[in-house]
Amino acid sequence: MINVQNITKTYKGKKTLQKVSLEIEGIYGLLGPNGAGKTTLMRVLAGLISVDEGKIIVENDDLHSTDLKTIRNGIGYLPQDFDLYPKATVYDCLNHIALLKGIADSQLRKERITTVLEQVNLVDAKKQKVSKLSGGMRKRLGIAQVFLTNPSILIIDEPTSGLDILERIRFRNLLRELSKDKTIIISSHIVEDVEFLCTKLGIIKEGSVLAEGTPEEIAKSSDGFVWSIQIHENELSETFKLYTVIDIQQRGFNILDVRVLSKNKPSNATPLNATLIDGYLSIINGWR
Ligand SMILES: Nc1ncnc2c1ncn2[C@@H]1O[C@H](COP(=O)(O)OP(=O)(O)OP(=O)(O)O)[C@@H](O)[C@H]1O
């Protein structure tokens, strides 16, 4: 469990994080629109930037601390854009990073590299040049280098950005497998990713936490706000003005079924069951 208490961070007079408090456990997803403060919060959690106020208490099996330096050593952080050595092979790249991370003993280094290559399913690619890897393989190599020191907490910023659909699914499955004995924190604005992966979510907007709960609890935030309406396609732009449009399906010639969010029941609307994306948008709209 990572207990984040009243964290405030200011950049150039602007409060990027405002009294952020979270109880992080399991596979935790930070969800929020662009510029919400997700990356800043992850950098704070990884011990990379200082805060103006507040504290972080880490209570894991092998890490009990409020000291940022101790926390930093027990945490693996994978930023959204990370640079690896493009001309090196996968193995040499990991070997070099292991040295930088202080694994001086060559036998131990070899063992750790073999283990992490197996964990992320890159054994067959160990002789490939980093520059020749696909986006998904690069992400897996990113995780592998973080795992060299076997951290109990893993922080990954936008884990699936830039990946095609198959790579996204593969990478999500990998994270799920790896999460068995670790706390994993991911940030995303792709609701589908966190829905699949996360046991708990924090919704953040303009530096403030708007809600925290399981995906089911977040989905429930839109109970009573989700509707299906049938419209003529000429009415579409008006519908966009009146409601938050979630989905559009062609029903017949010129006729559309539209899934919308609205606090009040639109005329001739049928209520629908709430999903995570409905709940997320209701919270972002400030309705809950
Ligand atoms: N080093 C910095 N100096 C000044 N302002 C910063 C700095 N880092 C972040 N910010 C500002 O803080 C706000 C939050 O940025 P942050 O990158 O944390 O958001 P985010 O939720 O991760 O967004 P995205 O989803 O687009 O990556 C933005 O307005 C950004 O411009």
The ligand as an SDF file (V2000), in Angstrom:
LIG
                    3D

 31 33  0  0  0  0  0  0  0  0999 V2000
    8.7090   20.8410  -15.4830 N   0  0  0  0  0  0  0  0  0  0  0  0
    7.5840   21.5410  -15.6340 C   0  0  0  0  0  0  0  0  0  0  0  0
    7.6180   22.9060  -15.6470 N   0  0  0  0  0  0  0  0  0  0  0  0
    6.4820   23.6420  -15.7900 C   0  0  0  0  0  0  0  0  0  0  0  0
    5.2440   23.1030  -15.9060 N   0  0  0  0  0  0  0  0  0  0  0  0
    5.1340   21.7500  -15.9030 C   0  0  0  0  0  0  0  0  0  0  0  0
    6.2980   20.9120  -15.7650 C   0  0  0  0  0  0  0  0  0  0  0  0
    5.8750   19.6120  -15.7850 N   0  0  0  0  0  0  0  0  0  0  0  0
    4.5270   19.6520  -15.9360 C   0  0  0  0  0  0  0  0  0  0  0  0
    4.0930   20.9290  -16.0050 N   0  0  0  0  0  0  0  0  0  0  0  0
    2.6830   21.3460  -16.1660 C   0  0  0  0  0  0  0  0  0  0  0  0
    1.8840   20.6300  -15.2460 O   0  0  0  0  0  0  0  0  0  0  0  0
    0.6270   20.2880  -15.8240 C   0  0  0  0  0  0  0  0  0  0  0  0
    0.4070   18.7890  -15.7040 C   0  0  0  0  0  0  0  0  0  0  0  0
    1.3140   18.1200  -16.5660 O   0  0  0  0  0  0  0  0  0  0  0  0
    1.4980   16.5340  -16.5520 P   0  0  0  0  0  0  0  0  0  0  0  0
    2.4700   16.1970  -17.6190 O   0  0  0  0  0  0  0  0  0  0  0  0
    1.7780   16.0630  -15.1800 O   0  0  0  0  0  0  0  0  0  0  0  0
    0.0080   16.0680  -16.9940 O   0  0  0  0  0  0  0  0  0  0  0  0
   -0.4730   14.6650  -17.5690 P   0  0  0  0  0  0  0  0  0  0  0  0
   -1.7700   14.3700  -16.8880 O   0  0  0  0  0  0  0  0  0  0  0  0
    0.5890   13.6390  -17.4380 O   0  0  0  0  0  0  0  0  0  0  0  0
   -0.7410   14.9920  -19.0960 O   0  0  0  0  0  0  0  0  0  0  0  0
   -0.5770   14.0430  -20.3980 P   0  0  0  0  0  0  0  0  0  0  0  0
   -1.6960   13.0430  -20.3240 O   0  0  0  0  0  0  0  0  0  0  0  0
   -0.7590   15.0280  -21.5100 O   0  0  0  0  0  0  0  0  0  0  0  0
    0.7820   13.4250  -20.3720 O   0  0  0  0  0  0  0  0  0  0  0  0
    0.6480   20.7770  -17.2500 C   0  0  0  0  0  0  0  0  0  0  0  0
   -0.0310   22.0160  -17.3040 O   0  0  0  0  0  0  0  0  0  0  0  0
    2.1240   20.9510  -17.5470 C   0  0  0  0  0  0  0  0  0  0  0  0
    2.3520   21.9710  -18.4830 O   0  0  0  0  0  0  0  0  0  0  0  0
  1  2  1  0
  2  3  1  0
  2  7  2  0
  3  4  2  0
  4  5  1  0
  5  6  2  0
  6  7  1  0
  6 10  1  0
  7  8  1  0
  8  9  2  0
  9 10  1  0
 10 11  1  0
 11 12  1  0
 11 30  1  0
 12 13  1  0
 13 14  1  0
 13 28  1  0
 14 15  1  0
 15 16  1  0
 16 17  2  0
 16 18  1  0
 16 19  1  0
 19 20  1  0
 20 21  2  0
 20 22  1  0
 20 23  1  0
 23 24  1  0
 24 25  2  0
 24 26  1  0
 24 27  1  0
 28 29  1  0
 28 30  1  0
 30 31  1  0
M  END
$$$$
